[in-house]
Amino acid sequence: MDELSTIFAALADPTRRAMLARLAAGEATVGELAAPHDISLPAVSRHLKVLERAGLVSKGRDAQWRPCRLETKPLEEIEEWMSTYRKFFEGRLDALDTHLNVIMGRSAEKEES
């Protein structure tokens, strides 16, 4: 699987996205990441392994404490990949906005008649 596919596959799960959102606020332990979810610690560890394989999370070592932290490089790669599509959709949305304004303008003229 290519790198972007691995990242998108990791982001496809809502539990993993919630973990990343928590890590965006700062480092956390596995227990802290597990707390808001109704899943076992082994299940949390499996989710973390998926995130680690995608490069989205890394684990440090501080004595017995293994803090998890968010790694932003894969998210930057997604941002770069999506920038082409963002330009496309922004252009399409601008065209839709213009079209809707024309339609709304014509509708207002018909109502005045």
Summary of the structure (lengths in Angstrom):
residues: 113
radius of gyration: 21.9
end to end distance: 61.8
largest distance: 79.3
contacts: 275
relative contact order: 0.12
helix: 69%
strand: 8%
